[in-house]
């Protein structure tokens, strides 16, 4: 187990180094390609209630995706994680500028005082962040295990879609028993369906 954790940490460092070498313009162009693929993706087009995320280090930037999702008149849901208890709640966001606030580590999160909770069984599509993925849907997140705990609670019919730069696709993600997979990965170059 410790060996797998070390391997995951090494992969996170390698991905960070690759992404760190991209210019601001290159990163913006690749992110735009991913966004466009997502907004042309049938499962996303059909979804009414979308669980999105606010990006952390080395995850595909999400602010533009959140804004475009509002433009499509979809219900935008963001997770709020209590890091001390590792529990999560999902909140409907009506205004990205007003309904989020900095949380732990400075990452934006829903403001529970301004947002309504959403039951997890209402989610049509879940956009799942990550640092690295493989073509089987294996995923390495930021290391806190939040999405590994969230994914099993999503309805079976909810598509679990990851967003990644093609650089973030690796031959094989080291998997532990608690790790959960995604169904589909959208990159700047392709759409990968779990094999």
N, C-alpha and C positions, 0 to 999 in steps of 0.2 A: 504494500500500500504506500509506504513512504517513497519507494522507487517510482511509482506511478505519479505521485504528487510532485516529485522532483522533475520528472519528465515533462509534466504539464507546465511547471514553472519555467523550464527551459524553452518550451514551445512558445509560451507567452513572451519571453524575452526576444526570441528570434522574430516573432511576428512584429513586436514593437520596433525592432531595429529596421525591418523591411519597410514598415509604414513610415517610420521616422525619416527615411531617405526620400520619400515622395515630397515634391514641392506642394505648396498650398494649392496651386492651380491644378496639378495632376490629381490630387486628392479630391478636389471639388468636382472635377470632370468625371472621375470614377464613381463618386457618390451620386452624381446626377444620372449616370447610366443605370445604376442600381435602382434609384427612385423611379425612373421611367419604366424599367422592367416591372417593378412592383405595381405601378399604376396601370399597366397593360395586362396584368396577370388576372385571369378569369376568376379565380377564387377570391381575390381582393376586390375586384369589381362587383361581385355578387354579394359580398359581405355587407351587413348593415352595422354591426358592432365590432370594432377592431381594437384589440389589445395591442398597444404600441409600447415603446420604451423610450426612456431618456438615456442617451448614450453615455457610456463611461469610457475610459481610456481604451484605445485600439478597437473600438466597436464602430460600426458604420454610423455616421452622424444622423440624427433622427429629427432635428428641429424642422427641417424642410418637409419631411414626410408627414409629420404631425400637422403642419399648416395645410399641406395639400389634401390631407384626409378630411379636414374641416371643409375645405372647398368642395369636396364631393358629397357633402351632407351626410357623412357617416358619423356614428357616435364614437367618440374617441375615449378610450379607457386607458389609464395608466396605473401601474402598480405602486403601492406604498409598502415598503419593507421596514419592519421594526428589527433593526440589526441585533438588538439584545435578545429578543425572543425568537428571531428568524421566522416570524409570522408575517403574512402579507394580507393586504386588502386591495381591492380594485376600486378605482374612482373614475367617474365620468367627468371629463374636462370639457368645459364649454368655451373657455377663452385661455389659450396657452399663455398669454402674457400675464393674466391675472390669477389663474387658478393653480399655479405652481410656485413653490418657494424652495430655497436651498435647504437641503437636508444634511444628514451626516456626510462627511467628506466633500461638502459643497455641491453635491449632485442635486439637480432639481428634482422635486417630487411633488405629487399632488398635495394641495393644502386641504386637509380634512375639514377645516372650518368653512370652506367655500364649495366643496364638491360632494356629490352624492355617491354612496357606494353602489357597486354593480355586482350582482351575483355572478360567480365564475361560469355558471352554466348558461349564461346569456351570450358568451363570446362566440362570434362566428369565425374569426380568424385571429391567430395570435402571432405577432411578429416578435421573434425571440432573438435577443442579441447574443453575441459570442465573440471570442477572440480567434478561434480556429475551428475548422470543421473538416470532416472527411465526406466522401461521396456516399457513405452509408447512413448519413445523418448524425454521426457522432459529433459531439460539440465540446469545446473547452470554453468555459465562461471566465468571468473575472476571478473565480475562486471561492466565492461565498456560498455557492450551492443553491441560491435562491430559485433560479429557474428549474433546477432539478427537483425542487419541492413543489413548484407551481405546476409544471407540465402534467403530472399525474392527475391533478384536480380538474384539468380542462376536459370538456366533453369529448368523447371519442370522435365525434363529427367535426370538431374544431381543427382546422388545418394549422399546423405548427410550422411557420415559415421563418427561416433565418435569412439575414442579410449579411453579405460578406464581400470584401474585395476578393478577386480571384487569387491573390497572393495568400489569402487566409485559408485556402483549401489545401490540406496536407494529405499525404498518402493514407495515414491511419491515426486516428485519435486514440490515445490510451484510455481504456474504459474501466471504470470501477462499477461495482454493483448498483450504486445509487445514481449513476449518470443516466440521463434521459436523452433520447434522440429527437431530432426534428424531422418533419416529413419532406420538406423542400428547402433548397438553398438558392437564393437569387444573388448572383454576382454581377459584376460589371461586364462579364463576357458571356454568361450562360445561366440557364436555370437547371438545377440538379435535382432530380427526383430520387428519393432514397431507394437504393438498390438492395 
